[in-house]
């Protein structure tokens, strides 16, 4: 069975090369194709891509849209399984592909997403956040029983994920969302009765360095999206998200005794507080004047 690996690129030649080298070094991958959609790279990314047997499609940068461009890539694909991989996500082992796809032996599984490991030099905030979202234990999210996942029930990331075509096609990445399209499609897939699996064995190295202001805006947009998709009011979401936010903050405060880490830990504590403030305001953005919302949002997510 053919699998399609879909990657969106723009101006990150070194990361793209590392990503594709890892993809083409997988053990016993079976038949697969790699389709890349580039939205205006000018830094050598196109040259890096031409070093691999990929199908390259190019679109004008102004037409890029997180959901729409992913749907475009999936429409180009011939495979029954659609693997989405970010250009700066590097598979952590030669068994990444096998671990991701093995979950589709269960015909009720509509999507799978893998672990994200922080890259070397990542901030304390990113290390702790990724460890909280992407743990060591496999999770099967079954809509029939909802498990005890809390806010993680709808969590999903297309940084490192695979979707069954028959689950993607009726849903599509929701093009009314400017960002967090992966959260949107996860809700549609689960609500349609499919299972989603979190597979920690299918790990990639992936992390970003966010400024404190950037984190505030990101979590403002997360709050807005959780409310828009009616996830915030779903069973267990509020309690579990507040619990984990409290745990992350407490963990950082307890480590402040280590003077060698004092500066980075203080910044980490500050960032956890800022994230909570951004989330709260995003959840309540309906009470905020539009001109102010435009300054608080990273992606202008509101109508």
N, C-alpha and C positions, 0 to 999 in steps of 0.2 A: 504494500500500500504506500503510495506516494505521500510524503509530508512536505509542506511548504513552510520555509522559514522566511519571515517578513521583517525587514529592517528599514526604518526611516532614518535618513542621514542628513546632516548639514554641518560642515566645518568642524570636523574632529578626526582628522586623518589618522593620528596615532591610535586613538581608541578604536576606530573602525577596523584598522589593520589587526589589532590585538583580538578583537571580537571575532573576526572572520578566521583568523588563524586557529582559534580555539574551536570554532564550529567545524572547520574542515579537518580537525584532528580527533574527532569523536570516534570511539570504538564501535564498530559494527552498526553504523547508523541506519542501514537500509536505504532505499531510494528516497532522495529528497532533492528539492530545488531551493535556491535562495533568490528571493526577489528583493531588490533594494529600490526604494523611492527616495531620490535626493531632491531637496528643495532649495537649490541655489548655492551649493558649496563653491568656495573660491580659494580654499587653502591647501589643496592637494588631496582632498578626500576622493575626488573622482579618479585620480591616478591610482590611489590605494585600492579602490574598488576594482579597477581594471586588472589588478594582479590576481583576481580570483574569478572562478567561473560562475559569476552571478548574472542574473538578468537585471539590468539597470534601467529604471524609468525615471525621467526627470520632470519636475513640475516647477512653475514659477514660485519663488518664495512667498509671494503675497497670497497664494492660494492654499498654503499649508493650513491644516486644521486637524487638531489631535484626533478627533473621531472620524471625520470625513476622509482623511488621508489613509487611515488604517482600513476603513471600509474599501477604499480604492485598491489598496495593496491586496486585500483578501479577494477582491473580484478578479485580479490578475492571476491569482493562485490556482493551481490545478489539484492540489492535495485535499484529502478529506480532513486532515488535521492541519490547523493553521497555527504555527508557532510565531509568536511576537517576541522580538528581542530588541532592546534598546541598543543604539550604536555604541554606548559607553558601558554596556554590561558584558563582562567577559566570563564565559562559562568556566567554573572553577575546577572541573575535572573532565577527563575524556568520557565519563559516564553520564554527563549532564543530560544529553539527548535521550538516552535509553531510560533514565530515571523519570524524565518528564512524560514520555510516551507510554510507559508501562501501565500507567493509571487508566488508559483508555481500553484496557481489557474488560473493564466493567462498562457495559453498554449504557448504563444510567449516568455515567460521568460526562458532563458537557464541557467542562473546562478544568484546567490544572494550572497552578502557578507555583513557582519555585522560590527558594530561599534567596535573600539578598545579603551578602556579606559586605561589611564596610571595607573600603579600600584602605591601604596603608596611609596613615597621615590624616584620617578622617577626624572630625571634631568629636568630642565626648557626647555632644547632643545627638549626632548622627549615629554613633556607635550604640548608644542606649536605645534610641528610637528604632533602629533596625533590629536589634536584639529582641525588643518587645513585640514587634510585628512579625518577625520571621524567626521563630524558635526552632528547636531541634526535633520537635515531635510532629509527625504527620497528622493532618486533620482532614476528615471527610465531612463536608458540610452537606447534610442531607435535609432538604426542605421539609421532609415528612415529619422530622422530629426537631429540627433546628439545633440540635445538640445543646451545649452550654457555652456557646461561642461569644455571646455578647456582641459588641460592635465588630468583632472579627468575623461574624457570620457573613456579612456582605463585603468584607475586605477582599480585595483582589488587585493585582498589579500586572499590567501588560509590559512592564520592563522585562519580564521573564515568565512567559506564559504560553499555554497552548489551548486552543478552542476546537472543539469538534465542529466541522462546517455546518452540520445540521442543527447545532445549538446557536451558532453565530448568525446564520442566515435569517431566521425569523425575527431575531432581536436587532442585530446590527449595533455597532457602537453608536450611542445616541448623539445625533449631530446638533441637538439643541444645547449640549454641554460644551463649553469652550475648553474645559480641562476636566480631569478626573473621569474621563470617558470609560476607564476600566471599572470604576465603581458603578457607573451607570449600567454597563452591560452585565456585570456580575448580578446586580439586582434583577435584571430582566431574565437572565438565565435561571437563577434560583427560583424566582417566582413562577417560571414556566414548568418547574418540577424536576429540573436536572440537578445532579450533584456537582459540587465544585470541590476539588481536592487541593490542599496545600501540601506540596511534596518537598521536604527539606533536603532530600538527596540531590535534587536538581538545582544546584546552587550556582550563583554568579557573583562576581565581585562588582559592586555598584554602589556608589554614594556620591553625594554632592556636598559642596561646602556652601552652606547658607549663611548669609549675614543675619544678624538679629532682626533687622527690619524686614528682610526677605522672609524669615520664618513667620513673623507676625502676619504679613500679607498672605502667605501660603495657607496659614491656619484660618484666616478670615474666609478665604475661598473654600476651605474644607467645611467650615461651619455652614456656609451658605448652601453648599452642595448636599450635605447631610440633611438639611431641612427641606431643600427642594425635592429630593428623592424620597422623603418621608422615612428616612433611615433613623434619624435621631429619635423618633417616637416609637421605633420598633422595640419589641421586648428585649430588655437587658442592655440596650445600647448605652443609655445615659450612665447607668450605674457602673458598667464595666469600663467605660472610657474615663470616667472621673477617677475610678480606682487606679487604673494604670497611670494616669497623669500624676496622681498623688504619689505612687510608688517611684516613678522616675525622679520626681523632685526630691523625695526623701532620700533616695539613693545617693543623689549628688550632694545633698547637704551633709550626709553622714561621712562622705569622703573628704570633706573640706579640711580635716585634720592633717592631711598629707600636704605639707608645705610645698613640696616639689610640684604638685599639681594645682596649687592654689589658684593661679591666674585662670587656667582653663576651666577649672571647676566652678569658679565664681561666674564665669561667662556662661557655663552650662546651666547653672541655677537661674541666671537672668533669662536665658533663652526659654527654659521651661515655663517661667511665669509669663513671658511675652506670648508664647504659643497659646497658653490657656486664655489670655486676654483676647487674642485674635479669634480663637474659636468661639468664645462667648459673643463677641460682636458680630461675627459672621452668622451665628445662629439667630441673632436678633437684628439683622441688617434692615428689616422692614421698618424699624423705628429711626433709621439713620438717613439724613438728607442725601440725595443722590450725589451732590457735588463732593460730599465727604466720602461716600462709598467709593468713588472713583480714585480717591487717594489711598484708601485702605486695601483695595483689591489688587492682587498681582496680575490677574488675567481679565479684569473687567467682566466677571462672571454673571453679574446681575443683568436683568433686561434693561 
